[in-house]
Amino acid sequence: MSHTITVRLGKDLAAWLEETATRTGVAQGQIVREHLQKAKAARRNRPFMRLAGAVRGPRTLSRRKGFSAS
């Protein structure tokens, strides 16, 4: 099954996409699909990111004299 979406690109990104498609001979849609698939795969390869922001404690974890921010 195929789904179609419309995406508005800025001039810089549109120019990059057009130039890349011309240089490589790959359709613009295929380039977008490949990058979306890479982004999806990268998300699965980073399970540790679920812990981002979960550490609790003082802003500066250093207790050594001269390294404290306060």
N, C-alpha and C positions, 0 to 999 in steps of 0.2 A: 504494500500500500504506500502511496506517495502523498506527502504533505507539502504544501507550498506556503512559504512565509515571505513577507516583504520586510526588508531591512533598509533603513535610511543610513547611508554612510556619509561621513564628512569628505571633503575634497581630497585630503591627504590619503585617507584609507581607500577611497574609491580609485585614486590614481595608482596606489600600490597594488591593489587587486588587479586592475587592468594591465599594468606593466608586468606583473608576475604571470598572469595568464598568457599574455603575448609571448613572453620570454620562454616559458616552459611548454607552451602548446597545450596546456591543460585548461579546461573550461573553468570560468569563475565559480560556478556552482560547485564543481568538484573540489576546488581549493577550499571553499567555505566548509563543505562537508568534512573534508579531511581534518581541518583545524578544529571543528566541533568534536569530532571523534577523538582527537588527541586530548582535548580539554576534558572530555568525559573520562578517558582512561587515566589521565593524570590525577583526577579527583580520587579514584579508587586506590591509587598507589600511595596515598598519603594518609593512612588511618591515624597517625599520630596527631594530625591537625585537630582532631576532636578534643584534644587537651589544650588547645591554644586558649589562653586567657583563664585557665582553670587554676593556676597557681595562686595561692593566697599567702600574704605575708607583707612585710614592710616593703616600701618602694625600692629601697636599696638593700640587697641581701648581704652586702659586705659588712662585717663587724670590725674589720681591722682599722686601727687608728690611721687617720689620714685619708681613708677611702670613703668615709661616710659623707653623704650629701648634706647632712644637717649641720 
